[in-house]
């Protein structure tokens, strides 16, 4: 799971995901809601963002890991 840095969008990490996938890794790049990616987007306070980031990652990982267990 690739988690973009503060105020950066997922598209800025597609190169990294593509490179890792070319070596056989399963890769997901998440986007964090209200993380100031765009000048017009609403952002939250840093403590709120830090609280939500692990939950965003978990939300992205759960479906990937549940599919893996079924195989």
N, C-alpha and C positions, 0 to 999 in steps of 0.2 A: 504494500500500500504506500503510495507516494502522497504525502500531504504537503501542499504548497505552503510556502512561507507567507507570513502576514502580508496582506494586500497584493498577493500575486495570484493570478488565475491558473487554473489547471492546464490551460493550453501552453503555458510557459514550461511545462514539464513533460510534454508529450515526447520530446526527443529522448528523455531519460527512460520513460516507459517503453518506448520502441526499442531502444538499445538493450534494455534488460530482457524484454520479450524475445529478442533475436538470439539470446543465449539460453532460452528455455524456461525463463521465469514466467509465472503468471503475475500480471501487473494490473493494478487498478490505480487510477489517479483521481483523487477526490477533489471536490470543490466545497469550500466552506461558505455557508450562508452568511450574509451580512459581514463580509470580511474586507470591505473597501477595495474590491478588485477594480471597480469602475468609479470614476469621479462622481457620478450621479447616484451610486448605490448607497443605500443606508448602511451605516456601519454601527457596530456596537462598541461598548467600552472594552478595553483590553481584558479586564477580569472576566467579563461575560464570554468573550471569545475564547479565552483560555479554558473556561469551564466547558464550553460546547465542543471544542476541537476533538477531544477523545471520543465523544459521542458521535460526531460526524464520521470518524474513522471506523468506529464500531458498526455504525449503520451501513457503511460500505462493505465491511468485511463479512458481516453475518450471512448475506446471501451467497457469497463466494465460498465460504467454509461449509455452509449447509449443503451445497451442491457437491462439494468434494466428499463429504461423508456418505452420500448416497451412492457414489461410484464403487 
